[in-house]
Amino acid sequence: MIIIVSGLPRSGTSLMMKMLEAGGIDPLTDEIREADVDNPRGYYEFERVKGLPDDTSWLDQAEGKAVKILAELIKHLPEGHDYRVIFMLRDLDEIISSQKKMMVRRGEDPDAVPDLEMKKLLRRYLLSLKRHINRTKNMDVLYISYNEVMDDPEEPIEEVADFLGGDIDAASMRGCVDPKLYRNRG
């Protein structure tokens, strides 16, 4: 089994990876992308993921571990492995706000797409992704709300533990939730 952590950008995927690591699940990362002001505890990325669908040779390394995969690339995961997908959800207004702040820091135009249009695009995109994941036979999915994790992590942690078979250090996972890092509230 490969544990996949996915979601839209700025939806809490790095937090979930940190929580899983604290809970006792090894992450598959290469530490190329360093922590910064947008993700002060790190991104937990594995660069070879971006090679999907052309490069799947790294998937054997992911067995029994957690790997963060861009939502767009989930549809390129091949058969031959069983995937447990923890898909992070977050209030779309918060995602947009967080993305815009990140774009400003990078010198990009945060207003290239109006917020209302972006929200509609993200909503449609999420529906499409959910349909794909729910139809794929070798994927089980658990949807976790970033907002709920930040408000009260107990229930989401319990859901993750149940989803992954129960052998997780819940107290250590809780310790990863830092309300000071919840900077873009809806």
Summary of the structure (lengths in Angstrom):
residues: 186
radius of gyration: 16.0
end to end distance: 35.2
largest distance: 45.1
contacts: 545
relative contact order: 0.21
helix: 46%
strand: 13%
